[in-house]
Amino acid sequence: MTPDIGLKSPQKTVKVFRLPEFPPPLAYHYVQNYYSDMVAYLGKAINATPPEESALLARYHYLRGLVNTVSNRRLDALEDFQSLYKTDSDIFPSQMVKSLVDSLPELERSQTATRPELKRLISRLEEFVKCIQESGIVKDHGTIHRLFDALTVGHQKQVGPDLFRVFYTIWKETEAEAQEVCLPTSVLEHIEPSECVFKLSSSVKTSRGVGKIAMTQRRLFLLTDGRPGYVEVAQYRDLEEVKVSSAPFLLLRIPSLKLRVRGRKEAFEANLKTETELWNLMVKEMWAGRTMADQHKDPQYMQQALTNALLMDAVVGSLQSSKAIYAASKLAHFERIKMEVPMMVPKTTSETLKHKINPSLELAAPQPVDVLLYTPGQLWVSVSGGKVMVFDASSWSLTHTCHVGNARLNCMLGVDKDQVWMGSEDSVIYIISMVAMVCNRQLTEHRAEVTGLALDTEKYSQKVAYSCSAEGSVMVWDISTLQVKRHFRLSCDRLQSVFSCNGTLWCCSRDNIMEVWRTGSVKHRLNLPEQQKGSLATFSYVLLLPEVEELWSVCKDSGEVCIWHMKDTSKPFHRVALQDCTGCYCMIKVKNQVWVGGVGRSSTKGKIYIVDMERYQVLKELHGHNDMVTALCSAEDRYVLSGAGKHDGKIAIWKVE
């Protein structure tokens, strides 16, 4: 029996693009030449393709845009992506374009004025970001770009004023409706005091009765019709399956949402009809957000998931088209992460991690955590641009925010139980009153950025503090009068820190560590270990352990800890290799452990290594950040707090054993 010829689908034409010959040695100039050849080949292919083959042209522009991106031809890449969205907007890479626009140096940004199409593309993106932020909908750049993707599905990459007005109106109406939901006492007693209903379905038939499905930040419940009653549907963390199903109604089958919940035999099913697809997206996003929040001990994931779900609702209401659900799926950020990336946090990390704080919560993009300082009951956090945030150490909630100058802070020091000194890149030491939480004094004697602060540790000495600056100056301060008692200058490559120990000062620069008499004369000079000389390695941090007469050092381009005798600094007597580590940035002693903050080799994610002080062995390796660990501090030896770079910007709180 031969198949019916009429049922055969026509064969699709396959186009083959031949790549240039790949160079055998992966040297830099060979790779760059390969990129240039590939751009030239793609240029010929584009010129040879007729305009009516728009789908093929789009793919050529996409590929050439990628090659131009990796070879740092940013403006050419943006022009390719501009041409791409004219031909096939569905494969327009908004996130990549956003990153390219953000990375443009001033010179290249000014050159866009001579390329009208490019200028128009950048201005559309920037105008949309500005409108969303100023309207108070959301601040985060990543979320805004996903929203831009959603609202422009099937269109030119531009959100017109009419569409924006409809979207904004629906968003505000949903917000107002949520505030007007008045739950009876019999319902309120089943939920947490902080819970709010953010979305109510229309009245629908479910497997647990008739009523409206309510979505809070923690759970789904059924608000029954008639005399309002409460029927628990599921807490997000207990969900096992969420899917679109169908329920029989007379001779028809009505779309329904089906949920399987841990510990319950019967599935919950709701005949949501036309709302089914939207609720399926929203519940899956809330479930994925809850999973990530629990695994990473970071409640902000749940808040972000809720924002994503509410944006989905507003997008579907705004577009009212067959592509509305597909458009809303662009905002399913955590669900996509859940599907694409393994979400499991290593057991050791999960057991040690207690909580996370996000100082960049209200900002457009994460900011690096530059310095951490713990004073009794308070955590002081410095983020970029002189911004200082103070958190209550019992609840980890933000209590105060202040600005000291506009430059990055390099160091902080608690002085006399009522002051915090802060050393800045602008060469000023700012003194903050812990009581008034304002800057009440500035010390301006340094002539270069202040990089280190320390107190005199001698029991019977006068109260003095030490400060150092990048060009090698060290100043000794009388704390009571805030006058410089003496100062001296060391010859070194960028002085980074100063410590007082047993009558001498230890000063760490990029190329050496110096033990210095208080008069300023150098007693010993400790150089980079032989294995690291001539490499890119430079000292990044030094930790003094006077009780065992040891000094520990790390480098920002090396994955090992060098341990020296303080009385014999000719060479390190022991080295601790840190597995899968390319560099270290900070250290802290807690009990009989040394915690080392660095960055991984196999990924750019931050790592913390806990090293036993007596056996010089790595006890634990913690994975808690998406960028290098830049700062560590201890809260009374009970907790260690770690801060990370700009791709993460969060603070992790770890239990100390």
N, C-alpha and C positions, 0 to 999 in steps of 0.2 A: 504494500500500500504506500503510495507516494503522498507526501504532504501537499496540501493545497498551496499552489504558488502564490495565490492572493493573500495568504496569511503571513507570508514572509515579510519581515521588516526590512526596509532598505538599508544597505550597508552604509555606515558613516565613513566619510573620507578621512583618512589618517594623514596628518601632515607631520613630516619628520624634520626636526631642526638638528643639524649636525654640529656638535661642539668642536671647538678647535682642539688640536692635539695637546694633551696635557703634558706639562714639562716634568721630566723625571725628578730633578732636585727641587725640593720645596723651599728654595731660597726666596727672599723677599722680592727681589727684582724680577725673578722668573714668574712669580705669582702675579705681580702687578702687570707684567707684559701679557699674561694669559687673560687677565680681566680686560685689558685694552683690546685684545684680539676678539674677545667675546662680544664686547660692545660694538665693535666694527661689524662683525658677522650679523648681529641682531639688527644693526642699522640697515644693512643690505636687505635683510629679510623683510623689514618693515617697508622699505621703499618699493620692494617687489610685490607687496600684497595690496590688492585692490581695496578701496574703501568699503565695498559691500561685504567683505569678509571681516566684519567688525569683531567677532568673537576671537578670531585668530590674531588680529592686530592687538587686541586687549592683552592676550597672553604674551605676545612679544614685548609689549611695553612693560608688562609686569616683570618679566624676566630681566629685561635691561635695567629696570628700576632697581631690582635686587642687586645686580652686579655693580651698578653705579653707587649703591648704598655701601656695600662692603669695601669698595675702593675709595671711599670718602669723597666721591663727586656728588655732593649733596644736592646742589641746584639742578644738575642734570637728572638725578634720581627723581626729584620733585616734578620736573617737567614730564618725565615718563609717566608718573602716577597721575598727573593732570590729564595727559592724553588718555590714560587708561579709563578714567571715570567717564570720559565722553563716549567711550565705546562699550564698556561693560561695567556699570557701577556696582554690580553685585560682588565683584571680586576686588573692589577698591580697598586697600589695606589702611584703614583710617589710623590704627594705632601706630603703624610704622611711619606714616606721614606726620603724625603728631610728634613722634620722637625726633624725626628729621627737622621739623620746624623748630622744636625746642633746642636742638643742638647747633643751630646756625650761628656762627660767630657774627659779630656786628658787621664786618666787612661784607660777608656773603649776604646777610640780611639786607644791607643797603643796595646790593646788586639786583635784588628782586624787583626794584623799581623800574629797571630796564626790561623786565620780562613781564608784560601785563597779565598774561594768563596765570603765571606763577604767583604774582602779587594777589590776584583775585582768589586763588585757592587758599593761600595762607590767611588772607583777611577773613574769608568765610569761616575757617576753623576758629580763628582767634575771636571773631565776633560772637560766635555761638557759645564758646567757653565763657566769655565775659557776660553774656546775657543770662546764662544759667546761674553763674555765681552771684551776679547782682540781684537776681530774683529770689535768692535764698533757697533754691531747690536743693542744690548739692555743690560742694566745693571741690571735691576730688577730681583731678584731671582725667584719670582712667575711666571713672564712671561717666563723666561727661562725654568722652569720646565714644563710649559704647552706646550712650543715648543718641549721639549724633548718627552713628551707624544705623540705629533702629529707626529713627525718624526719616532717614533718607533711603530706606530700602526701595529699590525700583525707581528712584528718582535721580536727577542730577544732585551732586553732593552739596545741597544747599537747603537750609530750613527757612522757608519764607515766613514773613510776618504773620500771615493768616494761620498757618499751621502752628507756629509758636504760640500765638494767642489762644488757640483751641487747647493745646497741650497744657499751657499754664493755668487756664481756667479749670480744666478737669482736675489738675493736681491740687489746686486750692480748694475746689469743691469737695474732693475726697478727704482732704485734711480737715475741713470744717465738719463734714459728716461724721468723721471719727471722733471729733471732740463733742459732738452732740449725742453720741451713744450713751444712754443712761441705763445702767444695769441695775436690776433690783438686788436687794441685800442677799436674797437666797442664791443669786448667781455669784456675787462678789466674794462670798465666803469660800468659793471653790478656787479662786485664782489669787495670785500674789498681789500685794498692795501696789507694786510698781507696774503691774500689767495694764495695758490698754488695748482696746479693740481698734485695730487699724483698718480692717476691711470686713464688711458684711456682705454675704451673698444675698440674692433674692430668696424668697421663701421657696423651699424645694422639698421634695419627698426624699427621705433617706431610709436606710435600713434600721435606723434607731428612732424614727418618728419624723414628723414634719416640722420644719423650722428654718432658720437662717444659720449658715455656717459662719462662725466668727473666727477671725485670725488675729492672734496677739503675737507679741514677740517671743512667747514661750510655747504656745499650744494652739490647737484647733478645738473648738467646742461647738455644740449645737445649741442655739438659743431657740427653744421650742416655741411654737405658735400658741395663741390663746394666752393663758397665764404664763408669762415667760419663765421657763425653767432651764436648768443646766444639764447637758449631757456631754460628758467628756468624750472627745473623738480621739485625740492623740497629742502627747507632747512630742515635739519634733525629734528629740533624741531617741524616742521609742519606735519610730517608723521603720518598717522593714521593706515596704514596697509601695510605690505610688504609680498608678497607671490610669490611662483612659480606657474605660470599658463601655459597655452598653447594657441598658436594662430594658426588658420587654414592657411595652405599653400598648394594649390592644393588639393590632397587627403590626405595630412599628417597634423599632428598637431606638431608645433614646440615649444619647451620649451621657455617660456617668463617670464620676471620679471614684476610683476604688483604692482603698488604703488598707494595707496589712500592718498590724501593730504588734509589737513584741508582747508575748504573754496572753494574747487573745486568739481564740480559735476562729471566731467569725470575722470576716473582713467588713470594714465599714464602706458603704456605697451610697453616693449621693447623686440624684438625677439632676445634675446642674445644667443640662441641655446646652444652650449656646455658650454658657460660662465655663464649660468643662475644661477646654484646652487652656484657658487662662489660669484657672485654679490649679491645673496640673503643673504648669510652669512655676507658679508662685510657691506652691507647697514644696516642690522639689528643690527650689532655691533656698527656702527656709530650712529644709532638712539638711542640705549640704552645708549651709552656714553654721547650723547647730553642731554638725559633726566636726567641722574645722575649729569652731570655738572651743569645743570640749577637748579636742586633741592638742591644740596649741595653748590651752588655758588663756585664751584671748577673747573676752566678751565682745570686742569690737567687730569681730567677724559676723556675729549675730545681727548687730545694728546695721552693718553694710548689706547683709542679705535682705533685711527688712526694707531698706531703701531700694534695693534692686527690684524686689517684688512689687512695691508701690509704683515704681517707674514703669514696670511692665503693664500694670493696670492702666496708667495714664496713656501709655503709647497705644494700647489696643483701643481705648476710648477715642483717641485723637485720629487714628488712621481710618477706622471703620472700613477696612478693605479686606480682600481675600488674603493679603500678605501680612495682616496685622499680627497674627500669632507668630509667624516667622520673624517679623521685625522685633517683637517683644523677646524672642528667644536670644537675641543679641545681648540682652542684659542678664542672661543666666550665667553670671560670672563664676560663682562657686560650684554650680552644677557642672560647668565645663571643666573646671579644675578637678573635680571629683572623677569625671569620666576619663580625663586625659593623663592625670598625674597620680601616682600612688600617694595616698593621703596619710599613710601610717607614720606616726612619729616613733622613733626608736624608744624601746621600753625604758632604758636608763634615763633618757631625756624626759619622758613623760612622768617618771617617778620623782625626778628631782625638781622639775618645773612647777612652780606654785601659781603664778599669775603673770599677766602681761599688762603693760601700760603703753598707751600710744600718745605721746606728747604732740603729735602732728594731727590729731583727730579733726580739728577745725580748719586745717590748712589745705591748700590746693594739691600739695604733693608732700611726701614724707621729707622731713628735715633730719640731717645727721645729728646723733646725740654726741656732743663734743666732750662734755665733762659731767661726771656724777659725783655728788658729795652727800654723805649722810651725817646729819646732826641729830641729837636725840629727838625722836618723834617726827623728823622731817627729812624728805628727800629733795635735794636741790638738783635741778636738771638744766644744763645749758644746751640750747639748740642754736642754730646758725643766726648770725646777725645780732648778737648781744642779748637775745631773749633768754630769760631765766624763769623757770617754772618751779613752783614749790608744791610738793604733794604730801598729804598727811600719811604718815607711815603706818597707821593702824587700818585705814580704809583704802589707801593708795588713791585717794581722790584729790583732784587739783584744788588748792586753797588760795594760792597767790600767783600772779604773773607780773614781772617787771622787766624793763629794758635798761641795760647799762651800755651806752654807746651804740654803735651800729656795726661793730666788728665782731669777729668770732672770739669767743673766750677759750683760752688754752688751759686754765687751771683754776681751782677754787680751794679755799682753806678756811676751816672754822677757827676763829680766834676769840679767846676770852669768853666763850659761852654766849656771847650776844652779838658777835659780828661774823660776817663771811667776807673774806677778801677774794677778789676775782681778778685774774690777770688776763689782759686783752691783747689782741693783735694790734690795737691802736696805741700800744705802749703805756696805757694807763692801768693802774691798780684801782679798782672800784671797791669801796667798802659799804656793805649793806648791813643795816640794822635788822637783827632778827625780830625785834619787837615791832618796829614801825614798817618793816618790809620796804624801805626806801633806801636809795643810795645817799648817804649823808656826808661822804668824803671821797675825794679822788687824789691819788698819789701820782704825780706826773714827772717824777725824776728820771725814769727810764727814757732812753732815746730810740729803742727798738721794741718789737713786740715782746710782751712779758710771757715767758714760757713755763716758769716754775715758781712755786711758793712752798715754804716750809717753816715750821716752828722749831725753836731750839729745844732739844729733848733733855738737856741737862737739868737735874733736879733742883740745884741751888743757884742756877744762873739767873741773871736778870731776864725779864720777859722780852725776848727779841724774836723777830721773824726775818726770814731770808727770802729774797726774790732774785730771779735771774732773767735775763733777756737774751734774745737770739744771737746778738753780736758778741756775747761773752761777758757782759757785765753782771756782777753779783752785788747786791745791796743788803746791808744789815740795818734793820729798822728797830727803833725803840717803840714798842707797842703802845706805851702810855702816852708818849708825846707825838707819835707818828713822824718822827724825824729820822733822817738817815744818820746812823752812827759812824759808818764807814762804808766804803765800796772799793771794789777792785775789778780788774778785767782779765779774763783768761783767754789764751790763744787757742781757738778750736773752731771746728766747722759746725755752726749752729748749736749753741748751748740749749738743752731741752729741759733739764730739771736740776733741782738742788735738794739735798737731804742733809740733815744734821745728825751726826752719830759719834758718840764717844770722843767729843772734843774736836772733831774735824768735820769738814763738809765733803760730801761726795757729789760731784757734778757730772752729769751725763751729757755728752754731745753726740753728734752723729758718728764721729770717727774715733772717739776715745772716752773713757771714764776716768775722772781725775779725783784723787783724794787730796784735799786742799786744806792747808792750815788756815785758821781764821784770819790771819793777816793777808791771805791771798796767795802765798807761795805754794807751789805744787809739791806735794809730798811724794805721790806716786801717780803714774799715768798708765792706765790699763788700755791696751790696744785691742783691735779686733783679733779674734783667733786666727792663726795662720791659714786655716782652711777657707776663711772668708775674705782674706785680703785679696784685693784685685777684682773681687766680685761686686755686684751691685748692693751687697748687704751693708746696712748701716745700723748702729745701735738705735733702738726705738724706745726701750724702757729698761730701767734697772731697779731691782728690789733688794733692799738691805735687810739682812736677818742677823742683827748683832748678837742675839742670844746664842747663836751657833757659829758666829764669826764667819758668815757666808754672804756672798753677793751673787745674785742671780741676774743674768742679762739675757735679753732677746733682741732679735733684729727683725725689721719689717720685711726683709726678703729672705728669711731663713726659717725653716721649720724645726729648730732645735733650741733648747734652753741650755745656756752655758752656766756652770756653777763654779765660783772662784772662792778661794780662801782669802779673807780680807787682809791677812798678814802676808800673803804670798800671791801677788797678782800677776806673776810672770805668764801663767797660762791657766786655763780652766782645768780643775782636777776631775770634773765629771761633766758629761753631756747627756741630756735627755732628748731623744728624738721623738718628735710629735708626728704621729701617723697622719698622712694625707693633709699636711699643712704647708702653706707656702710663705707664711709670714705671721709675726706676732706684734701686737700693738700695746698691750697693757698686762699688768700682773698685780695680784694682791695676795697677802698672806691671811689665811683664816684658820684658826686653831693650828693643827699640825699639817695643813695643806697649803699649797700654792696654786691659785687659779690663774690660768694664762688665757688671754683672749686673742684670737687670731682669725685667719681665713683659710678655707679648705683649698686643696690642690685640684681635686676633681670637679669642684664647682666653686662659684664665688660666694658661697654661703659661709656665714660666720660660725666659728667653733670655739668652745671653751674646753680646755684640758685641765683636769684636776690632778695635781702631782703630789705624791706623798713626800714630805720633806725629809724623812729619815731614810727611806729606801730608794728615793729618786726614781719612782715608778709612776706611770700614768694610771690613776685609779679609775677615772671616768672620762669619757669624751661626750660632750653635750652639743646638740644641734638645735639651737633656738632662734637663729636669726637668718635673714635672707641677704645679709651683707656683713662685711667684716666687723668684728667686735672691737669697738673703739674705746670703751670706758668700762671700768669695774669699780665697785665700792662695796663695803660690807656694812650691814645693819646689825651691830652688836654681836657679831659672829653667829647670828641665827640665820641670816639670809645674805646671799650675795646678789647684787643687782648688776646687770650688764646692759650696756647701750650699744647700738649698732649704727652703721653708716647710712647714707641717704637713700639707698634702695630698700631699706627696712625701716629705720627711724624709730624702732620700738625699744622699750626697756623690759627685760625679762627678770623675774624675781625667782631665785633658786633657793631651795632648802639646803642648809649645811648639815651634814651628818657628823 
